[in-house]
């Protein structure tokens, strides 16, 4: 088995929610959204993926050095959480660089073990737009209509795939409802987020709002609204002094490469 559970969970789970750092975490909105859900629903760590899925030349270990002494060295990892009151399994960590199908097999095994009924993944991508928007991929026509009714844009794309789409494809074979929601981070927001090293909470808010409507899981987003105001204020300050943000104007129909 590619994962280890160090705490036994007897309850079944209605949902499995996946969020991966890396390419699918533009503006840190995946990181922010998943950590927001983990905190709000008091999710407890119950395991981790134990096999090596990472190329350290791409995903380097994180190190803390104080006064010349190494205090901490943490390799990239993917962990498993359980929220009892949300009846949900979370998988949160770094997108694997290696052995994608083994990683996917691990996720599929988790869905079977906990008899998961619905699968969701949350991701973020950079887009040449002025305001955030949300798009989605689904595994059947019924879910497609649900997204349309919620105002979620449907993806039209041909090109390289992220591991999210591979997962959706495999989980769809199990007749589990599966949806991948993507927050489109405006280029201006991305540049500000990257420079300030803070999440684009404006796009994260919209992602979580659509997630709440889709899943009918009630979320108290008041805290996030306050974070949105703080991010916008900081972004506006950056825009005044950063020429490439201030002068950026997206061309009509122009989009960056979309990796679903």
N, C-alpha and C positions, 0 to 999 in steps of 0.2 A: 504494500500500500504506500502511496506517495505522500500521505499525510498521517499525522499522529494526533489522536485525541487523548489528552491527559486528564480530562474530566468527563465522567459519564453523564450523558443527558438522556433521560428516559422519554421525555416528551417528544412528540413529533413536531414538525415545523411546517407551517402553511407556506412560508416563503423562503427563498434563498436570494440574498442581495449581494451582488459582486461589485467591487470598485477597485481598480488597479491604478497605481501611480505609473508615471512614465509618459509615453506618447499620448495616451488617452486621458491626460490630466491637464489639459491646457488651462492656464489661469488658476491652477490648483483647485478647480471646482470639484473634481472627484474626491480629492483628499478632504476638502472642507465638508462636502455633503455626507460622505460616509461617516466621518468622525462626528458630525452633528447628530446623525441617527444613532450611532453607538452610544453617545453621551445621553441623548434624550430618552432612550429606551433601556438604559442601564445594562447594555450588553456585556457579557462576561466572556473573557478569553477561555476557550476550551481546547484549542489545538493549533497546529501549524502544519504547513507543507514541508516535509523533511528532506525531500530530494533536491539536489542542486539544479535549479532552473535558470541560473544567472551567469552571464558573462561579466566578470568583474571589470573588464576594460570598458564596458558600457554602463553597467550599474555598479559603481564603486561602493565599497563599505563606507559607512559614516563614522567619522572619528571625532572625539573630543580630546583636546590637549590643553592642559592648564599648567602654566609655568614650566613648560618643557616636559611634562609628564603625561603619558597617555592614560586618560581616565576611562575612556570607553571606546570600543571599536565594534560597530554593529553592522554585519553584512546585510544585504537586502533580503527580505523575507516576506512570506505571505502567511497571514494568521487567520484562524477561524474563531468566530464569536457566536454566542447564543444569547438571544433576548427572549426570556420566558414570557414576559407580558406582551411582547409583540409577536410571539410564535414564529420567530425568524432566525435563520442561520445567516451570518455575514461572512463573506470571504473578502479580506482586505489586505493589500500589500502591493508588490511591484509586478508589473507585467513581465512574464517570463521571457527571457531571450532564447532559451533552449527547450527542447523536448515539449513542444506545445501539446502534442496529442496525449502525452502522459499527464500533463497538467489538466487538460480537459477531462480525461478519464477520472481524475481525482474529484473534480467538481461533479461529474455525472454520478459517481459513487456516493457522494454526499447527498445528492438529491434522492437517491434510492434509499439510503440508510435512514434518512429522516422523513421519508415519504412526502417530499416537497410537492406542493400543488402548483406553485407559481414561481417563476424565475425572473429576476430583474437585474440588469446591469446599468450602471451610471457612468457616463464618460463625458469628456470635454474636448472640444477641438477649436482651433483658431479659425475665424471666418472674417472676410473683408466686408463687414456690415457695421451699421451705426449703433444698433440696439441688439441686446441678446435675444436669441430665439431658441426653441427646442425642437429637435427632430427625433424620429424613432424608427426602429426596425422591429418587425414582429414575425411570428411563426405561422400565423393563419389569418384568414380573411376576417374573422370575427374581431380579432384584436386590432386589425387595420381600421375597422370602422370605429372602434373605441377611441383610437388615437385621433382620428379625424374629428370626432365629436368633441374632443378635449382641446382642439386647436393645435395639436402637435403635427408638425410637418412630416410628410413621409419621405424617406430617403430614396433618391434615384442616383445610382452610382455604379461605376465599373472601374476596378483598379485593385491595388493591394488591400488586403484585409487585416484588421486587427484580430486579436484572439477573441474578442467579444463575439464577432460574427461566427467564428468557428464553434464557439460554445452554443450560441443560439441554434445553429444548424444541428448539432448533436443532441441538445436537450429537446429540440422540437420533435425528434424521432421518438421520444418517450411519451408523447402526447401531454407534455407539461406546457402550460401557457408560458411563453417567454417573450419579454420585451426588453429592448436595449434603448435607453433614453440618452440623448446627447445634447449637452448644452453648447451652443455656438457662442464662443467668446469673441466679442468684437475686437478687432486688431488693436484699437486704442486701449481697451481694457487689458488686453494681454500684455502690451508693452508696459503699462503702468504697474500691473501685477508683478511682472518680471523684475522691474526696476526696484519696486518697493519690497519685493519678496513677501507679499501677502496675497491671500486668495481674492479672486474677483467674486465678491459676494453678491454683486448685482446679478450675474448669470447663475450663480449657485442658488440664489433665491428662486429664480424662475424654474430651475431644474427640480428643486425640492417641491415647489408648488404643484408642478405637473405630476410629479411622482405621487404626491398626496392624493390628488384627484383621481389618478389612475388606480391606485391601490385601495382607496377609501380608508387609508391609515391617517388618522387625524394628527396633524403636526402643528405645534405652536411656533409660528415663525416670527413672532414679535421680536425676539432676540436678534434674529437674522436681519430684520428691517433696520434695526439700529446699526448693525455692522455694515449694511448697504450704504447708509448715510455717511458713515465714517470713510468707507472706501471711495465713494464719489467725491467727498471733500478732498481727500488726499490725491485722487486722480486729477481733479481739476487744478490742483496746485502744480502737479507734475506737468500737465498739458501747457501751462503758461510758460514754462522754461524749456520744455523738450520739443525741439523743432520738428522732429520726425513724427511725433504724435500730433502736434498742432496742425501740421500741414497735410496730414494723411487724408486722402479722399478716395474711397473705394469706387472703382469703375463699375458701371451697371453690368451685371452678369458675371462679374469677376469673383472667383472663389479660389481659395488655396486648395492644395490636394486634400481630398476627403478620404480618410482611412476609416472605414466603418468597422 
